[in-house]
Amino acid sequence: MTQKNVNRVLLVAAENDALYGAKVGGMADVIRDLPPALAQCGVTADVAMPNYGFLAAYYHAKHFANISLDFAGSKHTVKVFCMPRPSHKSNISAMSSMSDADLQPQQLQTNPPMVYLFDHPLFNHNGQVYCNGAHDRPFAEDATKFALFSLSVATCLVDNILPRYDVLHLHDWHAAMVAMLRKCVDYFDSLNSMVCIYTIHNLALQGVRPFSGDYSSFQAWFPQYASQLKPVANQSIYDPRYSNCINPMRMGIVLSDKVHLVSPTYAQEVLLPSDHQKGFFGGEGLEADLALKAEHQQLIGIINGCMYDDSPHAVTAAENTVLDLLTLAENAVLSWQAKVEHVSVLDSIALSRISQLKLANSLAEKAAQTPFLLTSVGRLTEQKVLLLLQPYDSPNGQSDITVLEALLQAFKQLQPNGVLLLLGSGDDQIAKDLQTVAARFDNLVFMHGYDELLSERLYQQGDLFLMPSSFEPCGISQMLAMRAGQPCLVHAVGGLKDTIEDNVSGWAFTGASLPEQSEALVERFRQVLALYGTPTWRKVAKNAAKQRFTWDSVAKDYIEKLYRL
């Protein structure tokens, strides 16, 4: 099958930062930025995603269709809403200029980019994109939710409720079961007329569930299909490590026409087996399937893009004072407290540290001193902070500290007035580990949550951005920091290696094992801090600000390397 012309693409995803409340990770940035970039190339990209119980109402989206589905042994009705992609998150009246005639499939075929919102009670977890599954039943609720979502999207396409597309572009395991239905179930054969692309944003999360024996299992979701799957299912839907489980991530890899990794280096790393004991994160059990795709030239690494504003006002965006930043941080923590019944220990520690820093900053301003701001923004996951929480054997024989504590000690020595401002939420145990460190070190402010404006200011006002990810498929935080002129210290893996050149546009460390990586991080941190204020530092910071990873060039690569077979 050769795709000569690409006119319209359907992006199927769980997240979309073009809409309020629909962002968790980097996937949301891609789904936000890719449609306008493709539009510049003459390709219209619509988005299909769950409604999560609130998006349609917030944006006054139009009720477009009801679809009746057999799911989990009973009839279900899924409502479909649609709206033009808003030019900005705050645009809540996008439907005002559209009539019912505009919403006919033949009209939608020529309309500007649309967002289709699929609504069902299973998709609503108190307005959250994902729900925290129990440790003994990981992904259970989310897997059921996305199984129904995938069935809904596939049914709308087969029944011509949605427009016709040249390319079906699925994102991460949440959308992978669309590829399974397309290849394994007779009813969905017509979907094979479209090119099917599968993008992996995070290979570590695969949505693995039992084939049977649980209400959140393949047989429970699809009893009408479970015994009638095509033979290709035997080599595509089961987890290679657990024969009694299905693996949505594997479905997407094996059953798509091409697999896209979000950086060239990561596309090479995933071909090797992971060795977590040595701190290497590769194919996570799916390296054989990925290697087969690579052998057939169906595995493509394309770095994600970043949005840039090169107008004059963007250059002066970091003119806010440290006191302004601390006040903003204080207000963000207070706003989180307003949403809970009991005072959070983490928030209390953060507020105390911020108050201390505001007082110290007032004194420093009188002495014309500016504190060094070390910043970090990201999800609290093992991927992001594994290295920071590793035990560290310091040269002075102190062996009961973590890498993070070693960094803070070095920081205090080399920048006595410096402070690490760490913003992030996620894993509760990681938060507790960071709480212990935050209570002991007065040069750490750990803000347990997320605030968009605060994160932007941290990128703008920080002196050095810390990103020691154990693996990083692409990464957006380093691009946002560099865009604002803040150089980064990163682990040279995946997209971090592809976007930062050591000693040129930032600094990097490596290591063949967890102890080596830990030692290299602390040593490199010391070396980098020693450069602060020198011509070398200023040159690296200037080079960082010059880097451009634009969506314009990325969109062209998508069309030529992914969408055309």
N, C-alpha and C positions, 0 to 999 in steps of 0.2 A: 504494500500500500504506500503510495507516494502522495504526500500532501504538498501540492503546488502553491495554493493560495491559502493564507490564514486570515480570516476576516473576523471571526468571533470565537472567544474562549470562555469556558465556564470554570471559574476557580471554586473548588469545593473545600471548605476549611472550617475549623472550629473557632478561629479568632479573626478579628478585623479591627484595626485601630482607626479606621475611618469612622467608627461608631463609638459612642461613649460606652464604657463598661464592658467592652468586648476584647480587651487586651490582657494577656498574661505574659507572653514571651515574644521572641523575635518574629515568629510567624505572623503576628498581628501587624507588624511594621511592613512586612512583605505584601500582605493582602491590602494594606492601605496604599502603598506606593506603586505597586505594579500596574494597576489599571490605568492611571493617568500616563505612566511611562509608555505602556503599550499603545495607548490612544495616539500618542505623538508619532507612532510608527504605523498608524492606520488600522490598528487591531482593537476591537472592542472586547473588554474583559468584564463579564458579569461575575457576581459572587453569590454562592449559595451557602447558607450557614444557619444554625439553629437560632431561634428567636430569644431563647433563655428567659422567656416570660415577661420581657419588658421592652425590647428594642422597637417592635412595631408600634406600640403605644407611644413611646417617647418621640418617634419620628413621624407619627401620623401616617404610617405606611398603609397602602391600599390592600384590603382583603382581596386576594387575587384568585384563589381556588381552594377547594377542599378535596383531599384525596382519601380514598378508603383503602386500607391496607390490611392484609392478614399478617399479624405479627404476634409472636408468643402465644399462638393458639387461639387468638380471638381477633375480632374486627376492631380496627382503630381508625379514627379520623384525624388526619394531620392538616392543619390550616396552613396555607401558603400566603404570605404577604409580600408585596414588592414595593420598591421605591427607587428613584434614581440615586445613584451614589452621591452622597452629599459632598459639596465642595469643601465643607468644613464640618467638624463634629457638631458645632452649635447650630447648624442649619436644620431646623426641625420642621420646616414647611416645604420639603422637597416635592410633595405630591400635589401641591396646590394648583399647578398648571397642567396636570394630567387628567384626561377624561377616561371613561370606561373604554372608549374606542381605542385609546392609546395602549390599552393593556391586552389587546388581542395578540395571540402569538405572532401573527404576520406583521403586526406593527412593532412588537417588541424586537423583532429581528433587525430593525433599522434604528431603534432608539439608542440613546447614549447609554453608558454603563449602568446596569441595574444591580440592585442587591435584593436577593430573594431570601426571605426569613421564614423558616419552617417552625411551626408552633405546635407543641404537644406537651401535656403535663410532665412527661418523662424528661423533657428538655429544661425544665425549670427547677433549679436548685438555689432558691432564694437569690436569684439574680446573679449567680456565680457561673462562670464558664465551665469550670471543673469542680467536682466534689471530692473531698478527701476520703478515699476508700479505706476500709479497715486493712490492717497489715496482713491479716490471714486471708483476705479476699480482695487483692489489689485490682483496681480498674473495674470492679463489678458494676457499680452504678453507671459510670461513664461509658463502659463498653456497651451496655444495654442501650443507653441513650444514643450513642453514635451508630449502633447497628440499625436502629429505627430511622435515624437521620439518613443513613446511606440508602436504605430501602426507599425512603421517601424521594430522595433526589433521583435515583435510578428509575423509579416509577414515573415521575414527572417527565423525564426525558423520553422514556419508551412510549408514553401515552401522548406525547407532543403537547403537553401542558406548558412546558418551557420552549423557548425558541430552539432552532437547530444550531448546533455548534460544530465547528471544525475540530476543536481540541477540548478534551476533558482533562482538566489539570487538578489532580488530587493532592492534598497536603497532609502529610503525617498520617499516623495510624487511624486517626479519627475518621478519615474519609476513605480509607483503603478498601472497605468492604464494597464500595461501588465497583472497584476493579474486580473483586471476586464475583459479584453478581453478573457483571459483563461477560466474564469468561467461563463461569461454571454453571450458570442457570440458563436453560433454553429461552425462557421468556424474555431475557434481556439481550438476546443476540444482536438486536439492531444497534446497540451501543457500540458495537465493534466497527461501525462506519466512521467513528470518531477516533482520532489519535488520542491515546491515553498516556498522560505524563504523571509521574509520581515524584513529588519532592519530599525529601527527608530533611526535616529541621532538627530533630533530636532522635537519634537512633537508639538512645538508651531507654526511651519510653516506647513500648511496643504493643501495649493493650492485650497481653496474653490472657486468655480465659479457657476454661475447660470446653471440650467439644460437647460433652453431655454431663448430666448429673447435677446441674445447678440451674437456678432460675436465670442466672446470667451466664448462659452458655450458648454455643452455636445451635444446638438441637432445640433448645428452648425458644430461641428467637425465630428460627426458620424451620419449624417442623415440616412444612410443605416442601422444602428443598433438600433437607439433610440427607435423605436416602436416594435423591435423584440428581446428585451433582455429577458433572462431567468428569471423565477420568483425570483431567488436568488438576483437579482439586487435590488428588493424592500427593502431588509434588509441589503444592503451593500454599495450602491453607494451614497445615500443621506446623507447630513449633518444632525445629530440628532437635531441640534438647528434651522436650516433654511431648511424647508421642500422643498423649491423650488430651493435648491442648491445641487450640487454634491460635495463630499469631497474625493479627491484622497487618502489622508492619511487613511481614513476609509476603502476605497477599499482594500488597502494593508493589513490592519489589519484583516478584516473579511474574505477576499478571499484567503489568503495565508495558507499554511499548518502549518507554525510556525511563530511566531513573535519574533524578537530578539531586546532586549533593550541593550544598550551598557554599562551598569553596573548593578550589582545586586540590589543596593539600588534604583536606578532609576526605575527598574522593579517593585519595590514595591510602590514607590511614585505615579506612573501613575495610580494605581488602585483606587486612591482617587480623588474626585473632586477638582479642583483648587479653591483657595480662594485668589485672587490677592490682595484684601484689607488687608489681613493678611500676605501677602508676601509668600504664598504657591502656587507653580506651580506643579500641578499633571497631571490628565488625559486630561485636556484642552477640555472637552466635550466628549471625547471618552473613558472615564473610564469604562463605561458599556461594551463596546466591548472588551476592554482589560481584564476586569475581567472575561468575558466569556472564552476568550482564556486561561487565567490562570487556570480557573476551569477545562478545558480540558487538562491541562499540555502542552499547546502549546505556552506559554509565557516564554521566556528564557532570563535571564540576564547574559551576559558575558562581562567583562570589555575589552575595546580595549587594544592593546599592544603598545609598544614603542620600537624603534630600539636603541640598545646600542652598543657602541664601547669601549670595555674594554682594548684595546691595550694601551701601555704606553703613546703614544702621546695624547690620549684623556684626561689623567689626568692633563696634563699641558696646556690644551687649553685656560685657562683663564689668561694667563700671560700678556695679553695686558694691557696697562696703561689706566687710566681714560681719559687722554688726547687723546689717540687713539680712545677710544669709542666716545668721544664728537666730534672728527673730523669726524668719520664715520657717526654719527647722522647728523652733519652739511651737509655733502656731500649728504646724502639721501634726506634731505629737499630741498637742491638746485636742485637735480635731479627731484623732483616733480615739482618745479617751472618752469623748462625748458619745461614742457609739457602743460603749461597753458598760456593764453594771458595776464592775469592780475595777479598782485602780490596778493597772498592770505594773509589775515590778520593773520590767524592761523600760516602760515609759517613764517611770519615776526616776530611774537611774539616768536616762537620757535627759530629762528635764533638769536634773541636778547638775549634770555635766555642762549643759548649755548655759545655765545660770552662772556657773563658775567661769566659763569661757567668755561670757559677755562682760563680766567684771574685769577679767584679765585683759580683754581686748580694749576696754576703755582706758586702762592704765597704759597698755602698749601704744595706743594711738597718741597719748600725750608724749610718749618717748619716741614717737615716729617709728615704731616697730610694727611690722606686719607678720602675723603668724603664718607659717608654712601650712598649706592645706593639702593633705593627702586624702584623696577621695576614692570611693568605690560604690557603685550602684549595680544591683543585680539580685536575682532570685537566690534564696537560701536553699541551695541544693548541693548534693555531694559534688556534682560537676564543678560548681563555682568555688567551693570553700574547702574541699578535701585537703588540699595542701596546707591551708592556714591552720587546720586543727590537727595536723600531724605532730607527734612528739619530736622535740628538737634537742639534740645533744650539742650544747654550746661549747666553744673552745675552752671556756673557763671551768668546764666540768659540771655545769648546771644541767641536769637531765630531766627535770620534772616540769618543763615548760613546753608550750606548743610553739609552732612556727610563728603564729600571730603574736604571741607574747615576746618572742625573740625580735620580731620586727618592731614592736612597740618600744622595746628596750633600746634598740639601735636608733630608733626615731628620737627618743628622749635625749640620747647622747649627742646626736648630730644636729638636731633641731629642737632645742629645749622648749621653745614656744609652739612647736608644731602640734597638729591634731589630725587624727584620722576620722573623717566623717563617713560612716558606713550606713548606707540606706538599703534595706532589703527586707523581704518577707518570704515565708515558705515553710520549710521543715521545722517543726516545733523543737525537736531535739537539738538541731543546729542552733536555733535561737537561744536555747538554754545554755549551750556551751559558750556562745558569744556573750550571754548575760554575765556569766562568771568572770570572763575577761574584762568586760566593760566596768564591772564593779571594782576591779583591782587597778585599772590603769586610767589615770586622769587625762591621758592624751588620746582616748578613744571615745567617740560618741556613736553608739550603735542605735540607729532609729529603725525600730521593728515595724515596717509598713512600707507603703509606697505613696508618694505624692508627686504628680507630674511636674508641677512648677518647681518644687524643691530639687528634683532630679536634674532639671534643666539648669538650675543655678549651680549645682555641684559640678556639672560639666563645664560651665562657663567660668567659674571662679576658682576651681582647683588648680594647684600647682603641679601635681602629679597624680595620675589615675592608676590604680592598682587593679590588675585583672589576671590573677594566677590560676585560671581555669585548668582543670586536669585534661579536659578536651573542650573544643569550641568549634562546632560545625561551621559557623561564620562569625557570629558576634556582631552586635551593633553598638554596644557601649563604647568600645574603643574608637569607633568611627565618630560617635557623637562628641567624645572628649577631644579627639584630634581636630574635629571641625571647629571647636571653640578655642583651639590653640593650646590645649592641655596635653602635654606628652604623656605617654603611657609606659608602664612597666608590665610586661605580659609574659606568660608561658608560651614559648614558640611552638604552638600546635594549631592545626586546622586553620580557620580564618584569621586567627591572630598572626600566624606566620605569614599569611598572604597579604596582610594589610599593614604590617609594621616591620620596617627594616632596622635591625639593631644598630644603634649608634648613629643612625641617619634620621629617621622619623620617630624614634622612640627607643625603648630598651627592652631586651628579651633575655630570658634564661632558659636553660634546658637541663635535662638529666635523665639517665637511663633507668633510674629507680626512684621510689618515693623519697628515701633518704637523700639521694643525690639532688633531686629536684628541690627538696626543702633547703638543703645547704646552699644550693645555687641561688635560690630566691633571696635568702637573707644576705648573702654576700653581694649579689647584684644590687640589692636595695642600698646597701652601704656605699657601694661604688657610685650609684646614681645620685644619692644625696650629696656626696662629696663634690659633685659637679655643679650643684645649684649656685646660680649667680655668675657662672663662668661663661665665656663666649661659646663654649661647646654646648652648654645647656640652652642658651638662647638660640643657637643655630638649630638644634634638634626641635625645640618648640616651634620655631618658624617653619621648619620643614613639615612638622606634623600638621600645622594649619593649612599648608599648601596641598595636602593629599586630597584627591578627589576619586571617589568610587560612585560614579553617578548612575542613576537608574536609566538614563538615556542609553548608555552603552550596554548596560545589562539587558534591557528590553530587546535590543537588537540581537544579542546572543541567544536570548530565549527563543526568538522567532526562528533564527537560522539553525541553532544547534539542538533545540528541544522540539519545537512545534512542527518542524518539517522533517519527515522521515526519509 
